[in-house]
Amino acid sequence: MTKLRSNLLVVAEDGGTPLERATHALPDIEWAAVLPTIEAINALKVERNAIVLAHNYMTPDIYHGVADIVGDSLGLAREAARTDAEVIVFAGVHFMAETAKITCPDKTVLIPDPNAGCSLAESITGVDVRLLRERFPGVPIVAYVNTSADVKAEVDICCTSGNAVEVVRSLGADEIVFLPDQYLGKWVASQLPEVKVHLWEGACMVHERFTGEELRSYRTQTPGVQILAHPECPPDVLAEADYVGSTAGMVGFVRNVAPGNRVVMVTECSMADNIALEAPGVEFVRPCNLCPHMKKITLDKILHSLRTMTTEVHVDADIAERARRSVDRMLAIGTSAAAPAGGTR
């Protein structure tokens, strides 16, 4: 049984357990209110031989209070395949839970709210991919992991924001189709100018709201601030950033920031709340663009999910088999692309 939390991000310097660190994430009165729910969830995890996988964008009470494994989508995909737990509760959006089921077909995968969707994943279907194959015959198709199982089943390989450049480079092709995030695709194209990249016009509703003008205002208001941007942001945002990378990459960058300095993470709001506890001494300037889909996952829903063993995620066997090939090809690229090292991805 998996009993110990596997933190894919940053190990706290104080050596405290996630639960101990979580007491600093909320005001005392709020912590007192959620502690009974956290204790009930943790007890049920033992009873069910279950673990909670939590994306970086979960709220601090989930991230620090009940998560056994935390990380970005690539880290969670890897760890889902390795766990010996019988039940996986996925604190994230639906496509992530589907990916966990694809990599762990013999495990029970639960999502606390099946309506936790994704604007980006919903921008494309398997039918769309088949039409793209007709339009670009023989051209490899790369899908961001933020897609449905139906889409994964139709493409050649998946990628995440952390390994997209490495995945495309591994194909050795001079032309690819990249879907569905147009901004991540443009970022990949900027890093690999020798490759012609055909884009799908999808976007994340959180990241596309940021603007370059907004980032310039941060620099004016907070001189010396270091700006970290997710590659799902528009090009004018990335042009203003000091660092562009995945959520895991951002954490790696923050680990090397000296105490007393200021950073701004241009990504979903809750990530700064979570990482601030693990990077004492670094001041976070916090733009607050929340993902309404991620926020559908709550402590109460996780507790209900474990009590009732709902809602179980199912993927059609044929789709799962074909999708697994594209996910496995991504995972086979190697761990170096997933390492949260500093620098520009």
N, C-alpha and C positions, 0 to 999 in steps of 0.2 A: 504494500500500500504506500502511495506517495504521502508523506507526512510533512516534509519540510518545504517551505517556500523556496522556489528557485527564482531569484530576482535577476532578470535579464538586463537590468539597467544599472543601477548604482548601489553598491553595498554601503550602508551608513557607516560613517567613521566611528560613531559611538558604539557600534556593535549591538544596538538595541534591536529587538525583534520588530517586525512590521507592526504588530499590534501595539507595542509600547510607543513606537514612533507616531502611530495614528492618533494618540491622545493629544498631540500637538497640532493636529490638522484642523481641529474644530474647537470653537469655544466650549468651555466646560459644560455649559447647560445643554448644548447640542450633543456633545459626546455622551453625556449621561442618558440622553434620549435614545441614542442609537446602540449603545453598548449591549442591551439585552438581545437585540436582533442579531448583532454580530456574534454573540456567544451562542445563540440558538443555531445560526448557520454553521459555525465551526463545529458544534456538536454533531449536527446532521452530516457534515462531510465525513466524519469518522464512521458514523453508522452506515452510510451509503457507499463507503470507499470512493468518495467523490473529491474532485478538486475544482477550484474556480480559476479559470483563465480570464485575466482582465486586461483589456487594452489600456494603453497609456492615457486615453481620454476619459476613463471612468472617474467618478468623483472620489475624493480622498477617503471617504468612509469605506468604499468598496476596495479601492486600490491598496490601502494600508490595512484595512480591517479584516477582510475575508479572502483576498486573492492569494492563491498559492503560487501562481506564475504570472508575472506581469511583463509587458513588452510591446513592441510594435508587431505588425501583422506577420512579418517574416519569423521573428522569434517565437511567436505563439504557434505558428504553423509547424515549426520544427519541434517544439516541446510537446505539442498535442500528439505528434507521432511517437514520442519517446515515453510518455507517461504510462505507468502501470495501474493507474486508477481505472475503475470500472465505469465511472460516470464523470463526464466533463460538463460543467456548467459554464457556458460562455458568456462572460460579461463584455459584450460588444454588440456589433450589429449582425444582421442575419447572414450575410455572405461569409463572415468570419466563422460562424458556427457551422455553416455548410462545408467550409474548407476543413474544419476539424473533423467533421463526419467523413469526408472524402479520405483524409489521411488515417482515420481511425474507424474503419467500417464495422469493427466488432465491439466498439464501445457505445454506450448510450450518451448522446450529446443533447444537452438541454439548452434552450435559450429562454431566459426569464420573460421576455416579451417578444413574441414572433413578429410584431409590427415595427420592431427596431430595424428600419431599412437603411437605405443609403441612396442619396440623390445621384451619385456617380454610378453605382452599380445598376441603378434602374434606367440609366440612359442608353443601354444597349441590350440586345437579346441574342440568343443563338441564331435566330433567323438572320439578323443583321450581319453576323459573322459569316454565315454561308454566302450571303450576297457579296460581301467583301472578297471572298475567295474567287467568286466569279469575275469580279472587277480587277483583281490583282492575282491572276493565276501564277502559281509557283512562288509567290512572295511569302516569306515566313510571317506569321501573325503572332504578335506578343501581346498578352493581356495582363494588365495590372491586376493584382490579386483582388482588388476591390471590384469584383464582378461575380455574377451568379454562377452556380455550378453548370448551368446550361451553356453559358458563354465559355467557361473553362474547357468544357468538353469539345468545343469546336476549334480551339486555337492550338498553336504548336508548343507554346511554353508560357508560363506565368512569370511575373516578376513583382517585386515590391518597390517602394520608393528608395529603399536602401540598396537594392542590388540591380536596379533597372539597367544602368549603364553596363554593368558586368554581364548581365543576361544577354543584352543585345550584342555586345562585343563577342560573346561566346558563339554566336550563330555564324560568324564569319561571312555575313551577307552584305551586299552593297545596297540593299533595299529591304525595308520591312514595313509592315503595317503595325502601328502601335495604338492600342485602345484600352479603356475609353477616355482616359484623362488627357485632354489636349495640352494642358500646361506641363504635366510631367513628361509627355511626349516631346514637347518643345525643348525642355531641359535636356532630355537624352540627346536630341538632335544637336544641341549646342555643344555637348561634350564629345560627340562622335560625328564631326562634320563630314567624314568620308562616307557616312551612311545616309541614304535618302529615306526619310521617315514620313510615311503617310499617316495622318492623324484622324482620329474620331473626335467629334466636337463635344465630348462630355466634360464635366467639371464638378468639383466638390463645392457644395453650397457654402461651406464654411471658409475654405481657403480662397475662393475667388472674390470674396468680399474685401480682402485686403488690397490696398493700393500703394503705389510708390510714394505718392504724396503723403500718405499716412506715416510711412516709415521715415520720410524726411522730417516730419514734424516731431517724431521721437528724438531724432538727433538734435534738433533745435532746442527742445524742452529738456533733454537729458544729455548734455555733452559727454562724450566718451562712451556712451552706451554701445554694446555690441549686439548686432541684430542677427538672429538665427531664423532662417526661413525654410519652410517646407516646400519641396519642388512642385507641389500641387498648386502653388500660388502663381499668379500671372507674371509674365516676364518683367514688367516694370518693378514689381516687388523684389524679384530675385536679383535684379540689377542693383538694388540699394542695399542688399544684405551683405554682411561680413562672412556668413557661412550659409551654405545651402545643403540640406541633407534630411534624411529620414528622422523620425522621432528618436530612434536609437542613436543616430548620429549626433543629434542635438545634445543628447545626454552626455555622450562622449566629449563633446566640445565643452560643456559646462563643467565637467570634472577637471578641466585644465584651466578654468578661469580662477584667478587669484581672488581670495576673499576681499570684499570691499568694492569690487567692480560690479557693474550693472549690465544685465542682459535683457533682451526682449525676445521671447519665442513667438514667432509669427505662425501660429498653428492653433489648434483647439484650446480653449481657455483652461480646462482642467489640468492639462499637462504641466503647466507652470506651478499650479497648486501642489501637485504630487512631487515634482522634482525639487521644489524649494526646500522640502524637508530633508532631502538627501544631499543638498549642496549648501550647507550652512555657511553664512558669511557672504554669499552671493546675493545681490539684490535683484529681484525680478520686476521689471516694468511689465504690466500685464494688460495687453489688449484682450478684450473678452468677447470673442466670437464663439458661441456655444453651438455644439451639434445637437439639434433637437432629437435626432434618432438615438445617439449614444445616451442621451439623458433619459430615455425611456427605461433604461435598466437601472433599477433601484435596489437598495438593500431588501426592502419588503418583498419585491418581486423575486429576488434570488432565494429568499427564505421560502416563499410559496412554491417556487420551482422545485426545490429540494424536498419539500414536504409531500408534494403531489406528483413529483417526477414528470413535470410538464414545463414547457412544451417541448416534446422530443422532435429533433430534427431528422428528417428522412430525405434521402436523395435516391432517385431512381437508379437501379443497379447499373444499367447501361451507361447512363450519363456519368455516374460516379466513376466507373472504370475508365472512361475516356478522359474525364477531368483529372483523375489521379495521375495520368501520364504527364499532363502539362504541369501539374504541381510538382511531381517527382523530378521532372527535368529541372525545374527551378531549384529545388532543394539540393540537387546533385551538383549545382554550380560550385558549391563549397561555402565554408563558413566565413571566409575573409570578407566577402561582400557584405556580410551582416554585422561585422564587428563595428562597434560604435566609436571608431577612431576619429580624431579631429581632422579637419580639412574639408575641402569642397568635393562633394560627390558629383 
